[in-house]
Amino acid sequence: MWRDIVSKTAIVTGASRGVGYEIVKQFVQAGYQVVATARNKEYLHQLTRNAPDQILPVACDITKRDQVEDVVNQAISKWGQLDILVNNAGVGHFAPVEDLTEEQWDEMLEVNSKGPFLTCKYAIPHLKETKGHIVNISSGAGLNAFANGGGYCASKFALMALSDALTQELKPHHVRVSTICPGSIKTNFGTPKDWALSPEKVAETVQMVISSPKEVIYGQIVMRPQVP
């Protein structure tokens, strides 16, 4: 178990289940205060029961500017600082490009790339003050495109580009940017194989990255399951 001596404040998007849920649990075990965000308010409150003093649940659609700004403001109002931002929320629709609807395309680009843009935009001024850390949860689909994944891959490639630009912009301010690219994960996102990565392993990797020495930047981590 990772445990930090100095308490930190984190925002985790897509926190109501799957990888985001496990990231929040890891952060709580490390002694962090966490603003947990997702669209499903009921799931968020179930998560909060695990550590009501450390978790602030805030329902948020990360594609909406005013809601994202409110999440950041609530973190600062409650705990006075922001040290970590984890962009985990994501959505995927998988079909040949000719069969994808415009609404499906727009949703993937909005959630998977515009959402992280907005959270970073409003978090960065506070992360500069704490010399904080941004962790973007991308995907192997952000590195290698595949058939029936045109929209999803495009949104994750965009997230990879955003991460690279942020790295260059924020390095002079000692704000670290890391991107984690998991392969198949055992969540409700699609139908993963038995050998897929567990959400807990992805969360452990996030905690490892966050806990690295200040002089070290894990820029990009590719996680693949050990396929039988």
N, C-alpha and C positions, 0 to 999 in steps of 0.2 A: 504494500500500500504506500502511495506517495503522500507525504504530509509536509506542507510548507509551514515554516515558522511564522512568516508574515502573512496575514490574511489578505486575500485578493478578492476582487469583485469581477464576475464574468457575466456576459450575456450569451445565452445559447439559443439559437433558433431551431425550430422543428423539434422542440424538447419533449413533446407529449408522448412519444413512443420511439421504439427502435434505437438507432444510434444516438440520437439526441437525448433520449431518456437515460441511456447508460453514461453518456458524457456528464450529465448533471449529477448522477450518482457518484461518479469518480471525483468530480470537483467538490462535492459535499464531503466526501471522505478525506479530501486533502485540506479541508477547513475553509474552503472558499464560500463567499456569498454569491448566489446565482440568481440572476433574472432569467427565468425560464419562459420562453415565448413559443406560441403555436396558435393555430386558429381554433383548436378544440379546447374550450375553457374547462370542460368537465375532466378531460384527461390531465390537464395541467394541475387541477386541484387535487386529483388523486396522487400525482407526483409530489406535491407540496407536503402531503401528510407525512412523508418520510423524514422531513427536516424543516418544519415550519419556520424556525428561526433563521434558516440559511437560504431558503428558496422563496423568491417573490414571483408568483405566477402572473403573467401579463398576456392576455389574449391579443394577438397581433397578426394582421395580414401584412407580410413584409413587402408586398408590392405597393403598399399605400404609404406615401411619404409622411403624412401626419401621424399615423400609427407608429411608424418606426421611430420618428423623432420623440414621441411620447415614451416609448420603451427606454430609450437612452436617458431621457430626462428623469424617469422614475428611478433608474439605477443610481444616478447622481444624487437625486433628492434623498433616497433612502440610505445610501452607503458612502456618498461623498467622493467616490472615485470610480474609475473603470480601468481595469487592467487587462482584460481578455475579452475578445469577441470571437465566437465560434459560429460561422455561417454553415449550418447543417441542413436547413430546410431544403427540400427538393421534391420535384414531381417528374414523372416520366410517362410518356405515351409511346408505344412501340408499334409501328406499322410502316409499310412502304410510303415514301413521300407522297405519292399520288393519292394515297388513302388517308393521310393525316388531314384533319380538319384545320381550318385557320385558327379556330378557338384553341385546339390542342397545341398547335405551334406557339401561339401567343402565350398560353399559360406556362409552358416550359421556359420560354425566354424571360417571362416576367418573374417567375419564382426563382429560377436557377441562376439568373445573371443580374436582372434588375434588382432583385431583393438584396443580394450581397452588396451591390453598388450603394443602395440606400443605407443599409446598416453601417457600412464602412464610412460613408459620407458624414453621418452624424456622430459616429463613435470616434473618428480619428482625432478631433481636437482634444478629447479627453484622454485618449491613448497616448498622445504626445506628452501630456503632463506626467503620466506614470511610466513612460517608456514601455508601453504595453505590448500586446501580442495579438495578431489576427490569425486565426486558423480557418481556412476555407476547406470544407469537405467537398472535394470534386469527385472524380470517378476515373476508372480506367477508360471510360468513354470520353474523357476529356483529353486523352492521349492518342487513342486509336478509334477511328470511326468503324461502324459495322452496319450491315444491311438491316433495315427496319428500325434503325436508331437515329435517323437523320436529324430530327428535331432535338432529341435528347443530347446527342453528341454535339450539335451546334451550340446548345446552351452551356454545356460543360467546357467546350473549347473556349467559349467566351469568358467563363469563370477563370480558366487558366491564364488567359491574357490579362484579365483584371488583376490577378494575383501577381503576375510578373511586373506589371506597371506599378502596383502598390509597393512592391519590394524596392524598386528604384526610387520612388518618391519618398518613402518613409525611412529608409536606411539612415539618412543623415540625422533623423530625429530619434534614432535608437528604438524605433518601433519595428518589431520583427513580424514577418509575414511567412506563414507556412501553408502549404497545400498538401492535403492527403488524398491520395487517389486509390481507393479500395476497389478490388474486384467484386465478385458476387458476394452479397451479404445475406444472412438469414434474417430477413425482415419481411413485412407485408408488402414490400416493394417488388412486385413480380413474383415469380415462382422459382426460388433459388434451389440449387442442388444440396444434397446432404452435406457435401464437403465445403460448402460456402463458409465464408468468414462469419464469426459470431459478432454481434454488435458490441459485446464486451471487449473483444480484441481491438476493435477500431477505437473505442473509448480509451483503452489503455494506451494506445499509440498517441492519441491526442494529449493525454496527461504526460507522457514521456516528452513530447515536443515542448509542451508548456514549461516543463520542469528542467529543461536543458540550461546549461550555464549561459549567462548573459552574453558572453562573447561568442556563442555558437548559434547559428541559424540553420535549422532544418528547413531548407527551402521547399523541397518537393519529396514526398515519400510515396512510393508505389507499393501497395499491399496486395498480394495475390494469395489465394488459398492454395494449400498443398493438395493438388489434385491427385487422387489415387491413380 
